[in-house]
Amino acid sequence: MVRRSVAALIVLLLAGLSFNAYLDRSPHRPISARDVVGVRLWRWVPGSGMTETTAAADEAAKIIDWFNSATEIRPNRSFAGTTAECGIRVILTRGRSVLILKSGADFEVQRDYFLFKRVSYWARQDDVRRLLERLIACDSPNSSAGPAHEGDGE
């Protein structure tokens, strides 16, 4: 009886350690191009509302590559941050999506992670940051920045 109790305790301890290691992993997961249905760029325009455009295939591929190379991953367990003025929505198969939102000097990522729990974290990647800044710059009437396909919104 004591042997069974000790064995059960060891199994529970190992399971707990494994689960804890799983939770401590970085929340950043690369996106496989074959899982991407589409990439949408959006921004909020004061007085007009939200505009959204579809990224061309080559631009979408670049965005995915940039996202996958993000560094300085920092958990955002409380979903802190500012209300995003612009962002990128990567639409994945099975109805899931990854949101890449302008947030301070870096960007925030929100995604479904485990058992449909939404997680948030900050990341850094210069090309993603510049793209988000260009999206915001489109709000200025004197700016010509932004995606080349601006205006194809749906």
N, C-alpha and C positions, 0 to 999 in steps of 0.2 A: 504493500500500500504506500509506503514512504517513497519507494522507487518511482511509482507512478506519479506521485505528487511532485517529486523533484523533476522528473522528465517533463511534466506539464508546465511547471514553472519555467524551465529552461526554454521550452518552445514559445511560451508567451513572452518571455524576455527577448528572445531573438526576433519574434514578430514585431514587437514594439520598437526595437532598435532599427529594424528594416523600414518600418513605416516612418519613423522619425527621420531617417536618412532620405527617404523619398520626399518628405515635406520640405527638407532643407535644400533640395536641389534648386538650381536657378529656375525661375519661372519662364525664362526665355527659351522658346522652342523654335527651331528653324521651320520655315514653311516650304514644303515641297511644291514645285511648280505644277506638278500633276494634280495637286489638291486645290488649285486656285480656279475658281469659276470666273472671277472678274475682280478688278481693282477700280474703286471709285474714289475720286478726289472731291472733297467738299469744303465749302467755306460759308461762313455766316456773313451776310452783307446787311449792315444796319439799314433799316427802312425797306429792304427788299426781301429779306429772309434767306433761306439756305439755297445755294446753287450747288449743283453736283454734276460732275463730268466723269466719263469713263476713260480710263487710261488706255492708250493704244497698247498693243501687245508688247512692243519693244520697251515702252516706258514701264509697263507692269512688270516685265522681267527684271528691269533694273531696280525697281522699287523692292521687289522680293529679295534680290541679291543684297541690296543695301541693308534691308531689315535683318537678313540672316547674319550679317557681319556686325551687328550692333554690339557694343561693349558697355562696360560700367553699368551693369544691370543692378537695380536697387528696388527691392520690394516696396510696394505702396499699399500696404494692407488696409489702410483706412480710406483709400480712394481720395486722398488729399490732392489738392491742386486747384488750378483755376478752371473756369469754364472755357472749353476749347473754342477758338474762333474758326479753326479749320482742322481738317484731318484727312486721313486715308482709311478707307474701309476695304479690307481684303476679304472678299467673299469666298468661302471655302465650300467644298462639297459637304453634304449632310447638313446643310442649313446653318453652319457655324460661320463666324466671321472674326476677324482680328481688327481692332480699331487702333490706329496710330494717331495720337492726338498731340497737337502743339501744346507744350506745357513748360513754361520757363525757358531755360537755356537748352534743355534737352527735349525729349518727347516722352509721352506716356503711352503705354500699351495696355489695352484691356482685351481679354480673351476668355473664352470658356476653357477651363483647364481640366478639372477632375470632377467627375459626377456633376457636370454642368455648373460647377461653382465658377463664378466670374472672378478673375484675378486681375490685378493692376500692378504695373511696375514701370519704373522709369528706365530709359536706356539712352545711349548716346551713339549717334552715327552722323557724321557731318553732312553727307548727301541728303539723308532724310530731313535733317534740320533745315538745310537750305531750301529743299522743296516746300516744306511747310511755311517757311518765311516768304517764299515767292507767292504761295497761295494767299497769305494775308496781305501782301503788297498789292494784290489785284484790287483790293478795296479802295485804294487811292486812285482818284480820277486821273492823276498825272503819271501813273505807273503803267508800264507795258510788260511788267514781269508776269510770270505765271506759266501754266502749261500751254503748249503751242496749240492745243485743241480747245481752248477756252470758248465757251458759248455753245457747246453741243449738248448742254444739260437737258435732262429729261424731267 
